Amino acid sequence: METEGLAFHETLDLHEILNLKTVALLKSKLIQGVIFDQDLRTLLEKNVQMSILDIKELQRLYPYTKTEKIGEHA
């Protein structure tokens, strides 16, 4: 059985979630430089590591995304 891939709205959702995760990752990395509380810094580092794993997992879905409508040819 062949996998059809993600629907167009799922492809859009994937892009939106990936963008959100990427921005959150960058924000956590930047904030780490100005935080003096070690407990908060530890939480931010954990958030960074989890975000990296999430982004890698989302990127594995890219081969299943649709980029052109059915019947359209490049």
Jmol script that loads the backbone (N, CA, C; Angstrom):
load data "model"
ATOM      1  N   MET A   1       0.847  -1.190   0.000  1.00  0.00           N
ATOM      2  CA  MET A   1       0.000   0.000   0.000  1.00  0.00           C
ATOM      3  C   MET A   1       0.882   1.240   0.000  1.00  0.00           C
ATOM      4  N   GLU A   2       0.657   2.126  -0.926  1.00  0.00           N
ATOM      5  CA  GLU A   2       1.461   3.336  -1.053  1.00  0.00           C
ATOM      6  C   GLU A   2       0.912   4.440  -0.149  1.00  0.00           C
ATOM      7  N   THR A   3       1.820   5.152   0.506  1.00  0.00           N
ATOM      8  CA  THR A   3       1.421   6.264   1.359  1.00  0.00           C
ATOM      9  C   THR A   3       1.131   7.477   0.494  1.00  0.00           C
ATOM     10  N   GLU A   4      -0.033   8.088   0.696  1.00  0.00           N
ATOM     11  CA  GLU A   4      -0.413   9.245  -0.102  1.00  0.00           C
ATOM     12  C   GLU A   4       0.246  10.518   0.387  1.00  0.00           C
ATOM     13  N   GLY A   5       0.621  10.572   1.622  1.00  0.00           N
ATOM     14  CA  GLY A   5       1.233  11.768   2.157  1.00  0.00           C
ATOM     15  C   GLY A   5       0.240  12.634   2.900  1.00  0.00           C
ATOM     16  N   LEU A   6       0.690  13.798   3.272  1.00  0.00           N
ATOM     17  CA  LEU A   6      -0.132  14.728   4.032  1.00  0.00           C
ATOM     18  C   LEU A   6      -1.056  15.509   3.109  1.00  0.00           C
ATOM     19  N   ALA A   7      -2.209  15.876   3.620  1.00  0.00           N
ATOM     20  CA  ALA A   7      -3.119  16.745   2.873  1.00  0.00           C
ATOM     21  C   ALA A   7      -2.546  18.161   2.877  1.00  0.00           C
ATOM     22  N   PHE A   8      -3.100  19.014   2.032  1.00  0.00           N
ATOM     23  CA  PHE A   8      -2.586  20.381   1.950  1.00  0.00           C
ATOM     24  C   PHE A   8      -2.693  21.114   3.280  1.00  0.00           C
ATOM     25  N   HIS A   9      -3.815  20.952   3.985  1.00  0.00           N
ATOM     26  CA  HIS A   9      -3.956  21.647   5.269  1.00  0.00           C
ATOM     27  C   HIS A   9      -2.993  21.080   6.310  1.00  0.00           C
ATOM     28  N   GLU A  10      -2.676  19.793   6.216  1.00  0.00           N
ATOM     29  CA  GLU A  10      -1.695  19.208   7.129  1.00  0.00           C
ATOM     30  C   GLU A  10      -0.287  19.709   6.821  1.00  0.00           C
ATOM     31  N   THR A  11      -0.004  19.900   5.548  1.00  0.00           N
ATOM     32  CA  THR A  11       1.287  20.464   5.150  1.00  0.00           C
ATOM     33  C   THR A  11       1.436  21.874   5.714  1.00  0.00           C
ATOM     34  N   LEU A  12       0.386  22.670   5.603  1.00  0.00           N
ATOM     35  CA  LEU A  12       0.402  24.025   6.144  1.00  0.00           C
ATOM     36  C   LEU A  12       0.587  23.999   7.660  1.00  0.00           C
ATOM     37  N   ASP A  13      -0.143  23.106   8.327  1.00  0.00           N
ATOM     38  CA  ASP A  13      -0.006  22.972   9.783  1.00  0.00           C
ATOM     39  C   ASP A  13       1.418  22.585  10.170  1.00  0.00           C
ATOM     40  N   LEU A  14       2.010  21.679   9.415  1.00  0.00           N
ATOM     41  CA  LEU A  14       3.388  21.262   9.682  1.00  0.00           C
ATOM     42  C   LEU A  14       4.338  22.457   9.599  1.00  0.00           C
ATOM     43  N   HIS A  15       4.186  23.267   8.572  1.00  0.00           N
ATOM     44  CA  HIS A  15       5.035  24.453   8.419  1.00  0.00           C
ATOM     45  C   HIS A  15       4.834  25.428   9.577  1.00  0.00           C
ATOM     46  N   GLU A  16       3.593  25.634   9.976  1.00  0.00           N
ATOM     47  CA  GLU A  16       3.301  26.561  11.069  1.00  0.00           C
ATOM     48  C   GLU A  16       3.891  26.069  12.390  1.00  0.00           C
ATOM     49  N   ILE A  17       3.746  24.781  12.670  1.00  0.00           N
ATOM     50  CA  ILE A  17       4.290  24.226  13.909  1.00  0.00           C
ATOM     51  C   ILE A  17       5.808  24.283  13.897  1.00  0.00           C
ATOM     52  N   LEU A  18       6.404  23.967  12.756  1.00  0.00           N
ATOM     53  CA  LEU A  18       7.861  24.014  12.645  1.00  0.00           C
ATOM     54  C   LEU A  18       8.382  25.436  12.848  1.00  0.00           C
ATOM     55  N   ASN A  19       7.696  26.414  12.280  1.00  0.00           N
ATOM     56  CA  ASN A  19       8.087  27.813  12.484  1.00  0.00           C
ATOM     57  C   ASN A  19       7.968  28.214  13.951  1.00  0.00           C
ATOM     58  N   LEU A  20       6.877  27.826  14.594  1.00  0.00           N
ATOM     59  CA  LEU A  20       6.667  28.132  16.009  1.00  0.00           C
ATOM     60  C   LEU A  20       7.766  27.519  16.861  1.00  0.00           C
ATOM     61  N   LYS A  21       8.079  26.252  16.624  1.00  0.00           N
ATOM     62  CA  LYS A  21       9.126  25.566  17.387  1.00  0.00           C
ATOM     63  C   LYS A  21      10.489  26.217  17.168  1.00  0.00           C
ATOM     64  N   THR A  22      10.770  26.629  15.935  1.00  0.00           N
ATOM     65  CA  THR A  22      12.056  27.254  15.622  1.00  0.00           C
ATOM     66  C   THR A  22      12.191  28.598  16.334  1.00  0.00           C
ATOM     67  N   VAL A  23      11.154  29.401  16.320  1.00  0.00           N
ATOM     68  CA  VAL A  23      11.180  30.699  17.003  1.00  0.00           C
ATOM     69  C   VAL A  23      11.335  30.507  18.506  1.00  0.00           C
ATOM     70  N   ALA A  24      10.624  29.535  19.070  1.00  0.00           N
ATOM     71  CA  ALA A  24      10.729  29.257  20.503  1.00  0.00           C
ATOM     72  C   ALA A  24      12.146  28.805  20.864  1.00  0.00           C
ATOM     73  N   LEU A  25      12.743  28.001  20.020  1.00  0.00           N
ATOM     74  CA  LEU A  25      14.119  27.545  20.239  1.00  0.00           C
ATOM     75  C   LEU A  25      15.083  28.725  20.241  1.00  0.00           C
ATOM     76  N   LEU A  26      14.955  29.588  19.248  1.00  0.00           N
ATOM     77  CA  LEU A  26      15.836  30.752  19.173  1.00  0.00           C
ATOM     78  C   LEU A  26      15.663  31.674  20.383  1.00  0.00           C
ATOM     79  N   LYS A  27      14.430  31.873  20.796  1.00  0.00           N
ATOM     80  CA  LYS A  27      14.162  32.728  21.950  1.00  0.00           C
ATOM     81  C   LYS A  27      14.783  32.141  23.217  1.00  0.00           C
ATOM     82  N   SER A  28      14.633  30.855  23.416  1.00  0.00           N
ATOM     83  CA  SER A  28      15.218  30.215  24.597  1.00  0.00           C
ATOM     84  C   SER A  28      16.738  30.320  24.585  1.00  0.00           C
ATOM     85  N   LYS A  29      17.342  30.117  23.425  1.00  0.00           N
ATOM     86  CA  LYS A  29      18.805  30.227  23.323  1.00  0.00           C
ATOM     87  C   LYS A  29      19.274  31.652  23.622  1.00  0.00           C
ATOM     88  N   LEU A  30      18.562  32.645  23.117  1.00  0.00           N
ATOM     89  CA  LEU A  30      18.947  34.036  23.346  1.00  0.00           C
ATOM     90  C   LEU A  30      18.773  34.445  24.802  1.00  0.00           C
ATOM     91  N   ILE A  31      17.679  34.019  25.400  1.00  0.00           N
ATOM     92  CA  ILE A  31      17.393  34.395  26.786  1.00  0.00           C
ATOM     93  C   ILE A  31      18.405  33.773  27.745  1.00  0.00           C
ATOM     94  N   GLN A  32      18.932  32.606  27.408  1.00  0.00           N
ATOM     95  CA  GLN A  32      19.913  31.950  28.274  1.00  0.00           C
ATOM     96  C   GLN A  32      21.109  32.855  28.560  1.00  0.00           C
ATOM     97  N   GLY A  33      21.447  33.708  27.623  1.00  0.00           N
ATOM     98  CA  GLY A  33      22.602  34.592  27.793  1.00  0.00           C
ATOM     99  C   GLY A  33      22.390  35.700  28.805  1.00  0.00           C
ATOM    100  N   VAL A  34      21.154  36.011  29.143  1.00  0.00           N
ATOM    101  CA  VAL A  34      20.896  37.114  30.073  1.00  0.00           C
ATOM    102  C   VAL A  34      20.256  36.660  31.378  1.00  0.00           C
ATOM    103  N   ILE A  35      20.092  35.348  31.558  1.00  0.00           N
ATOM    104  CA  ILE A  35      19.480  34.815  32.778  1.00  0.00           C
ATOM    105  C   ILE A  35      20.583  34.474  33.781  1.00  0.00           C
ATOM    106  N   PHE A  36      20.393  34.935  35.015  1.00  0.00           N
ATOM    107  CA  PHE A  36      21.382  34.657  36.054  1.00  0.00           C
ATOM    108  C   PHE A  36      20.941  33.537  36.989  1.00  0.00           C
ATOM    109  N   ASP A  37      19.647  33.258  37.057  1.00  0.00           N
ATOM    110  CA  ASP A  37      19.136  32.207  37.932  1.00  0.00           C
ATOM    111  C   ASP A  37      19.463  30.844  37.324  1.00  0.00           C
ATOM    112  N   GLN A  38      20.196  30.019  38.054  1.00  0.00           N
ATOM    113  CA  GLN A  38      20.650  28.737  37.521  1.00  0.00           C
ATOM    114  C   GLN A  38      19.491  27.766  37.266  1.00  0.00           C
ATOM    115  N   ASP A  39      18.468  27.779  38.121  1.00  0.00           N
ATOM    116  CA  ASP A  39      17.318  26.896  37.915  1.00  0.00           C
ATOM    117  C   ASP A  39      16.584  27.243  36.621  1.00  0.00           C
ATOM    118  N   LEU A  40      16.396  28.526  36.382  1.00  0.00           N
ATOM    119  CA  LEU A  40      15.737  28.966  35.154  1.00  0.00           C
ATOM    120  C   LEU A  40      16.602  28.642  33.938  1.00  0.00           C
ATOM    121  N   ARG A  41      17.879  28.824  34.058  1.00  0.00           N
ATOM    122  CA  ARG A  41      18.800  28.507  32.961  1.00  0.00           C
ATOM    123  C   ARG A  41      18.730  27.012  32.623  1.00  0.00           C
ATOM    124  N   THR A  42      18.632  26.180  33.673  1.00  0.00           N
ATOM    125  CA  THR A  42      18.524  24.731  33.474  1.00  0.00           C
ATOM    126  C   THR A  42      17.225  24.384  32.740  1.00  0.00           C
ATOM    127  N   LEU A  43      16.124  25.021  33.137  1.00  0.00           N
ATOM    128  CA  LEU A  43      14.855  24.791  32.451  1.00  0.00           C
ATOM    129  C   LEU A  43      14.915  25.219  30.991  1.00  0.00           C
ATOM    130  N   LEU A  44      15.552  26.347  30.739  1.00  0.00           N
ATOM    131  CA  LEU A  44      15.681  26.817  29.360  1.00  0.00           C
ATOM    132  C   LEU A  44      16.522  25.849  28.528  1.00  0.00           C
ATOM    133  N   GLU A  45      17.579  25.311  29.116  1.00  0.00           N
ATOM    134  CA  GLU A  45      18.414  24.356  28.389  1.00  0.00           C
ATOM    135  C   GLU A  45      17.630  23.081  28.078  1.00  0.00           C
ATOM    136  N   LYS A  46      16.814  22.644  29.020  1.00  0.00           N
ATOM    137  CA  LYS A  46      15.969  21.473  28.781  1.00  0.00           C
ATOM    138  C   LYS A  46      14.981  21.775  27.657  1.00  0.00           C
ATOM    139  N   ASN A  47      14.418  22.980  27.661  1.00  0.00           N
ATOM    140  CA  ASN A  47      13.508  23.390  26.599  1.00  0.00           C
ATOM    141  C   ASN A  47      14.215  23.399  25.248  1.00  0.00           C
ATOM    142  N   VAL A  48      15.445  23.862  25.215  1.00  0.00           N
ATOM    143  CA  VAL A  48      16.222  23.891  23.977  1.00  0.00           C
ATOM    144  C   VAL A  48      16.420  22.467  23.455  1.00  0.00           C
ATOM    145  N   GLN A  49      16.824  21.563  24.325  1.00  0.00           N
ATOM    146  CA  GLN A  49      17.068  20.182  23.906  1.00  0.00           C
ATOM    147  C   GLN A  49      15.787  19.506  23.406  1.00  0.00           C
ATOM    148  N   MET A  50      14.682  19.741  24.089  1.00  0.00           N
ATOM    149  CA  MET A  50      13.402  19.166  23.658  1.00  0.00           C
ATOM    150  C   MET A  50      12.947  19.773  22.331  1.00  0.00           C
ATOM    151  N   SER A  51      13.157  21.067  22.161  1.00  0.00           N
ATOM    152  CA  SER A  51      12.774  21.725  20.909  1.00  0.00           C
ATOM    153  C   SER A  51      13.571  21.181  19.739  1.00  0.00           C
ATOM    154  N   ILE A  52      14.848  20.919  19.946  1.00  0.00           N
ATOM    155  CA  ILE A  52      15.684  20.355  18.886  1.00  0.00           C
ATOM    156  C   ILE A  52      15.151  18.983  18.478  1.00  0.00           C
ATOM    157  N   LEU A  53      14.793  18.162  19.446  1.00  0.00           N
ATOM    158  CA  LEU A  53      14.220  16.843  19.135  1.00  0.00           C
ATOM    159  C   LEU A  53      12.890  16.978  18.394  1.00  0.00           C
ATOM    160  N   ASP A  54      12.048  17.912  18.833  1.00  0.00           N
ATOM    161  CA  ASP A  54      10.757  18.138  18.181  1.00  0.00           C
ATOM    162  C   ASP A  54      10.942  18.570  16.730  1.00  0.00           C
ATOM    163  N   ILE A  55      11.872  19.480  16.503  1.00  0.00           N
ATOM    164  CA  ILE A  55      12.130  19.978  15.145  1.00  0.00           C
ATOM    165  C   ILE A  55      12.626  18.850  14.246  1.00  0.00           C
ATOM    166  N   LYS A  56      13.516  18.026  14.747  1.00  0.00           N
ATOM    167  CA  LYS A  56      14.010  16.894  13.953  1.00  0.00           C
ATOM    168  C   LYS A  56      12.878  15.937  13.604  1.00  0.00           C
ATOM    169  N   GLU A  57      11.990  15.699  14.554  1.00  0.00           N
ATOM    170  CA  GLU A  57      10.847  14.811  14.296  1.00  0.00           C
ATOM    171  C   GLU A  57       9.917  15.405  13.249  1.00  0.00           C
ATOM    172  N   LEU A  58       9.659  16.696  13.344  1.00  0.00           N
ATOM    173  CA  LEU A  58       8.803  17.356  12.353  1.00  0.00           C
ATOM    174  C   LEU A  58       9.454  17.341  10.973  1.00  0.00           C
ATOM    175  N   GLN A  59      10.760  17.503  10.904  1.00  0.00           N
ATOM    176  CA  GLN A  59      11.454  17.510   9.618  1.00  0.00           C
ATOM    177  C   GLN A  59      11.365  16.158   8.917  1.00  0.00           C
ATOM    178  N   ARG A  60      11.200  15.096   9.685  1.00  0.00           N
ATOM    179  CA  ARG A  60      11.063  13.769   9.074  1.00  0.00           C
ATOM    180  C   ARG A  60       9.762  13.640   8.285  1.00  0.00           C
ATOM    181  N   LEU A  61       8.810  14.534   8.532  1.00  0.00           N
ATOM    182  CA  LEU A  61       7.529  14.495   7.824  1.00  0.00           C
ATOM    183  C   LEU A  61       7.577  15.217   6.471  1.00  0.00           C
ATOM    184  N   TYR A  62       8.643  15.968   6.212  1.00  0.00           N
ATOM    185  CA  TYR A  62       8.716  16.743   4.970  1.00  0.00           C
ATOM    186  C   TYR A  62       8.559  15.921   3.692  1.00  0.00           C
ATOM    187  N   PRO A  63       9.086  14.702   3.618  1.00  0.00           N
ATOM    188  CA  PRO A  63       8.888  13.944   2.369  1.00  0.00           C
ATOM    189  C   PRO A  63       7.415  13.637   2.066  1.00  0.00           C
ATOM    190  N   TYR A  64       6.549  13.763   3.049  1.00  0.00           N
ATOM    191  CA  TYR A  64       5.132  13.453   2.866  1.00  0.00           C
ATOM    192  C   TYR A  64       4.280  14.691   2.575  1.00  0.00           C
ATOM    193  N   THR A  65       4.898  15.856   2.492  1.00  0.00           N
ATOM    194  CA  THR A  65       4.134  17.080   2.259  1.00  0.00           C
ATOM    195  C   THR A  65       3.775  17.221   0.785  1.00  0.00           C
ATOM    196  N   LYS A  66       2.685  17.943   0.550  1.00  0.00           N
ATOM    197  CA  LYS A  66       2.240  18.227  -0.812  1.00  0.00           C
ATOM    198  C   LYS A  66       2.598  19.669  -1.130  1.00  0.00           C
ATOM    199  N   THR A  67       3.110  19.873  -2.327  1.00  0.00           N
ATOM    200  CA  THR A  67       3.485  21.225  -2.725  1.00  0.00           C
ATOM    201  C   THR A  67       2.785  21.682  -3.997  1.00  0.00           C
ATOM    202  N   GLU A  68       2.028  20.806  -4.631  1.00  0.00           N
ATOM    203  CA  GLU A  68       1.266  21.217  -5.802  1.00  0.00           C
ATOM    204  C   GLU A  68      -0.068  20.503  -5.809  1.00  0.00           C
ATOM    205  N   LYS A  69      -1.029  21.138  -6.411  1.00  0.00           N
ATOM    206  CA  LYS A  69      -2.376  20.565  -6.455  1.00  0.00           C
ATOM    207  C   LYS A  69      -2.392  19.348  -7.380  1.00  0.00           C
ATOM    208  N   ILE A  70      -3.305  18.449  -7.098  1.00  0.00           N
ATOM    209  CA  ILE A  70      -3.467  17.262  -7.942  1.00  0.00           C
ATOM    210  C   ILE A  70      -3.853  17.720  -9.349  1.00  0.00           C
ATOM    211  N   GLY A  71      -3.174  17.197 -10.328  1.00  0.00           N
ATOM    212  CA  GLY A  71      -3.447  17.552 -11.706  1.00  0.00           C
ATOM    213  C   GLY A  71      -2.540  18.668 -12.225  1.00  0.00           C
ATOM    214  N   GLU A  72      -1.869  19.383 -11.319  1.00  0.00           N
ATOM    215  CA  GLU A  72      -0.920  20.429 -11.743  1.00  0.00           C
ATOM    216  C   GLU A  72       0.411  19.781 -12.052  1.00  0.00           C
ATOM    217  N   HIS A  73       1.044  20.256 -13.061  1.00  0.00           N
ATOM    218  CA  HIS A  73       2.368  19.727 -13.413  1.00  0.00           C
ATOM    219  C   HIS A  73       3.311  20.892 -13.595  1.00  0.00           C
ATOM    220  N   ALA A  74       4.550  20.702 -13.155  1.00  0.00           N
ATOM    221  CA  ALA A  74       5.561  21.760 -13.243  1.00  0.00           C
ATOM    222  C   ALA A  74       6.030  21.971 -14.656  1.00  0.00           C
TER     223      ALA A  74
END
end "model"
wireframe off; spacefill off
backbone 0.3
color backbone group
